[in-house]
Amino acid sequence: MTRLLASELLKEQILLNNDTNCDRIDLEQIFLFILNINRSDFYSKSHYLSSEDYKKLGDMITRRNEGEPLAYILGKKGFWNIDLIINEHVLVPRPETETIMELVLSSYDQQPIKVLDAGTGSGAIALALASERINWLIYALDKSENSIQIAIDNMINLGLYVGFFRSDWLDSIQSFSLDVIVSNPPYIAADDPRLKADGVSKEPVEALVSENQGFADLNKIIKDSFRCLVKGGRIFVEHAPEQSDLVEEFYKESNYTAIEVHKDLNGDNRVSSGIKE
């Protein structure tokens, strides 16, 4: 067995992997990755897998069925209008997080401002903003050295510029130095059953779980951000839908005004924002 028709093999694998983690969409993406072609080419032309490709296919399907996120297997993930290098040291970017992108971009034009992405992970938000606003000064921090290195690799690969650095949240940020702070921090409780879900169970727990039933990092970022923002500055923070009421209280306790809760594409309360008057 040296060459196998990819289209027929895909049909076979769809049947074999029925009711598993590796669904039709994942299988298709794996085939496209191995063949290094786009979807249109796959279905318009005949393509063959070698014996080596077939072995790689089996390994990747096994990894996916064991719960590993497809982004880790492929080593990449699309976010907003960019493609990111992704591995087991960072969270897989979610479509829900693009809500922050929409809010920030709709609130500010091309005029120069200073923006900080706190807890950047792969650099997704910071780099996506940099791709849209060439005049902004964008910085991003993370306490994980591995995350910062991946974010820098993504920056170089995309030909963008963001000032990445290590910090334990906002401890190293000067007062009154930023116009905007964005953050998608850990906000899941340690006993939350969602941590055992497909894909999530393989992601870095330190990027998912926060103390105080998921509220500790949200509380710290919102309270510490007030000191860092200029007058009129804004903060946008992602959280779980069920956390929105208490997050709003954090904003009020920190003297923010114009507090708003914003829904994601699913209609869930996903991002809260406030202004420092």
N, C-alpha and C positions, 0 to 999 in steps of 0.2 A: 504494500500500500504506500504509494509515493505521492499521488495527487488525488485530491477529493474535490468534487464540485461544491463550492461553498454554499450556493443557494439550496441545494438538496440537503446538505449537512445541517444548515440552519433549521430547516423544517423538522429534521430528525431530532435535533436538540430541543426544539420547542416542545415536542411530544414527550421526550425523556425527562424534561425538567418541569413538567406541569405540576403546579402546586408546590413549587420550591421558591426560595429567595430569588433565584436567577430567572426572572420572567422574560417574556419575549423582547421587551425593550432593552433589557440588560444584555441579552444574548446578541441582539443585533449590534449593539455598541461594541461588544467584544469582537465580533467578526470584523467590523469596520476597522477597529484598532489593529488587529492582527494583519489585515490585508493592506492597511494604510490607504484607504480609499473613502470617498464619501458615499452617502446613502444612494444617491442617484446612480453613481457608477455601479454600485453593488447590484442593483436591480435591472440595470440596462445592459450589462455585459456579463459574460461568463468569467468567473474567477475560481481559482483552485487553491486548496491548502496543501502544503507539503506535509510530510510526516512530522517534521519539526514543528510546523504551525499547528498540526493536530494535537500534538503533545501540549503545546502552549495553551491551546484552547481548553483542553481538559483541566489543566492546572488552574486556569482563570475561573472556569465554571465552578470547580471545587471550592476555591476561595470565596466566591460569591455566595455559594450555598451554605458555607460555614458562617455567614453573616458579615463578611468584610465588605465595607462600602465599595461600590463600583469605582468611585473616584480614586481610592487607594490602589485598586487593581490596575486601572488605566494610568494612574499617576497624574491625572489632570481633572479639572472641573471648570465649566463655564460659569461666570458670574457677571451680571450686567452685560457689558459689551467686551469683556476680556476673558481670556483663558488662563487659568492658574495652574501652576505645579502644586500638587497636593500629595501629602503622604501621611503616615500614621501619627505624626507629631502635631498635626493641626486639625481643627474641625473641618468637615466638608461644608463649604458655603451653601446656604439654603436660599431658595427664592424669596422666602419671607423677609430676609434681611435686606432685600432690594427696596423694601419700604423706606428704609433710612435714606437710601440713595435718592429716591423720588422726592422726599421731603426736603432734603438739604439743597438739591439742585433747583427745586422750585422756589426756594426761599432766597437764593443768592444768585446774582448774575456773574459776569466775568470779572467784576471789580476785585482787586486783590484783597484777600482775607487770610487769616491764619486759622488752620483747622487741625485738630488732633483726633486721631482714631485710637481710643484707649482699649487695649486688648486686641491687637490687630490680627493675631493668628497668621494666616497665609498672606495678609496684606490686602484682602479682598476689597474692603470698603475704601481704604486709603488710595489704592491703585486705581480703582474704578472712578473715584472722584478726580484723581490726577489726570485720567484719560479724558475727562469732560471739561475741566477747568484749568487751562494752562497757566493762568495768572495767579492761582492760589498757592500759598505756601502751606504744604500739607506735611504733617508729622504723624508718626505712629509709634506706639510703644507696646511692648509685651514683656512679661517677666521671664518668659521662656526663651533661652538662647536658641534652641532648635527652631522655634517659631520665627524669630527674627531672621535667622539665616534663610529659611524658606521664603520669607517675605522679600528679602534682598534679592534672592535668586529670581523671584517673580518680577521684581522691578527691573532687573537687568534684562531679563528675557523679553519684557514688554517695551523696553526703551523709554521708560518713564522715570520721574524722580520723586521720591518721598524720603523724608528724613526719618529713618527707622532707628530706634534705640531701645535699650532694655531699661525697664523701670517697674517698680511695684506700684501699679496704678499711677496716681497723680502726684506721688510724693516728691518727684524731682522737677515738677513743673512750677515755673515762676508765677507769682500772682499777677493778675490783670494782663496776661500775655496772649490770650486766645480769643478769637471771635466765635468759634464753634467747636464743640466737643461732641463726638459721636462714639457710641460704644455698644458692642454686642457682648456683654460679659457672661460669665457662668451664672445661671439662674435656676438650676434644677436642684431639688432637695436630694440628699444622699439616698433616701429610701424610695424615691420615685420609680415606679415600675417601668416608666418610659426608658430608663437607662438600659433595660434588657431588650429593647426593641431591635429589630434587624438593622444593621448598620451602626446604630448608636452604641451598641455594646462593644464595638471595636474602636471607638473614638477615644481620645485622651480624656480621662475622667476629670482632670484638673481644669479642662476647658469647658466642662459641662456643669460640674457640681459646685455649689456655694453653700457655706454654712448658714445657720439660722433659717432652715427650710427653704434655702435658695435665695434669700433676700440680702445676705451680708454684703456681697460685692455691689449689688444695685444701690444699696443704701450708702455705701462708702463713696462710690463714684459720684452720685448725685450731690452729696454733701460737700465733698472735696472740690467738685467742679466749680462751685460758686466763687471760690477764691481765685480760681485760675482765669475766669472769663472777664473780659472787659465789660463796661456798662453797655447794655443792649445785646450782649452775647447770648448764644443759645446752646442748649444741650439736647441731644436726641439719643435716647437709650432704648434698646430692644429688651423685651421681657416676655414671659409667658402670658397668655390672655387672662388667666385667673389672678395674675399678680397686679393688674392695672390699678385697682383701688388703693392698695397699700403703697405702690410706687407713687401715686399721686400725693399721698400723705408725705412721703419723703421730700417731694418737690416743695410742698407747702412749708414743711419744717425748715427747709433751707432758704426760704424767702424768695423762691421763684414766683414769677407771675405769668399770665397768659399760658397756663398749663393746659396741655391738650393730650388726648389719647387718640392715636391714629390706627386705623384698621389695615391689615395686610390684604393680599389678593383673595384670601379665603374668608374675609369679613371678620377676622378675629382681632381683638385689641392687641397689637403687637409692638407698637413704639409709643413712648411718651416723650413729650418735649416741654421745655420751659424757657423763659427769658429772664435774664438778670437785669432788672430795671435800675 
